[in-house]
Amino acid sequence: MASIYKSYPHYIPIVKWQKWERRALVEMDRSVSQRVLPCVEVRDSSQHANMLSQYDNTWKRPGLVDYANPQGVLTPPRLAELLAFLRLPTGSSALASPVLSPNVTASTLSRVKNVLGDRQMTLRLRVDDADTAIQHLPALQKLMGMPEALGCVDRL
């Protein structure tokens, strides 16, 4: 099916990096995995440690990693963990792109950009409903106007 709908966007499942979710990623048929771009929500330091040791063996294609808390805030300790993950030099970890909130600071954006390599960043809006999505427009416009964002943000 993926070969028929090449112009369609990827399916982006939100993955909490639980045992059965990892198994589903490992066992996913290649024809399906070509159109899947999982977004792994890394919620605590134990998941981060697990990601460091198992990501390459679990998912062999590009993916997204989100280290922010459920409100979209990337705290300093979580930023340090994200940077450690992005510094992994080889394997599929090098294909994983970070997910950031449009409210990220220029300093944080610059630190992440320094370890991106050829990867891009993805912006994630957390909205309660479609009516509140417009409230995020000023933050998006501000972020896209930052020099640090030029050429490194590829999807919303």
Residue pairs with C-beta under 8 A, 6 or more apart in sequence:
1 31
1 32
1 35
2 31
2 32
2 34
2 35
3 31
5 35
8 35
10 35
10 36
10 37
11 35
11 36
11 37
12 36
12 37
12 38
12 39
12 64
13 36
13 38
13 39
14 39
14 41
15 21
15 25
15 38
15 39
15 40
15 41
16 40
16 41
16 43
17 40
17 41
17 42
17 47
17 50
17 51
22 54
22 58
25 33
25 38
25 58
25 59
26 57
26 58
26 59
28 36
33 61
34 61
36 61
37 61
37 62
37 63
37 64
38 59
38 63
38 64
39 63
39 64
39 65
39 66
39 99
39 122
39 124
40 51
40 55
40 63
40 64
40 65
40 66
40 96
41 66
42 48
42 51
42 65
42 66
42 67
42 78
42 81
42 82
42 85
43 69
43 70
45 77
45 81
48 67
48 81
48 84
48 85
51 65
51 85
52 84
52 85
52 88
55 85
55 88
55 91
55 92
55 93
55 96
56 88
56 90
56 91
56 92
56 93
59 92
60 92
61 92
61 95
62 92
62 95
62 96
62 97
63 92
63 95
63 96
63 97
64 96
64 97
64 98
64 99
64 122
65 82
65 85
65 86
65 96
65 97
65 98
65 99
66 98
66 99
66 124
67 74
67 78
67 79
67 81
67 82
67 85
67 98
68 74
68 78
68 99
68 100
68 101
68 124
69 75
69 78
70 126
71 126
72 101
72 103
72 124
72 126
73 101
74 82
74 100
74 101
74 104
74 108
79 108
79 111
79 112
82 98
82 112
83 111
83 112
83 115
85 93
85 96
86 96
86 98
86 112
86 115
86 116
86 119
87 115
88 94
94 117
94 119
95 119
96 119
97 116
97 119
97 120
97 121
97 122
97 154
98 112
98 116
98 119
98 121
98 122
99 121
99 122
99 123
99 124
100 108
100 109
100 112
100 121
100 122
100 123
100 124
101 123
101 124
101 125
101 126
101 139
102 123
102 125
102 136
102 139
102 140
102 142
102 143
103 139
103 143
104 143
106 146
106 148
109 121
109 143
109 146
109 148
109 149
110 148
112 121
113 121
113 148
113 152
116 152
120 152
120 153
120 154
120 155
121 149
121 152
121 153
121 154
122 153
122 154
122 155
122 156
123 140
123 143
123 153
123 155
123 156
124 156
125 133
125 136
125 140
125 156
127 133
127 135
127 136
140 156
143 149
143 153
144 153
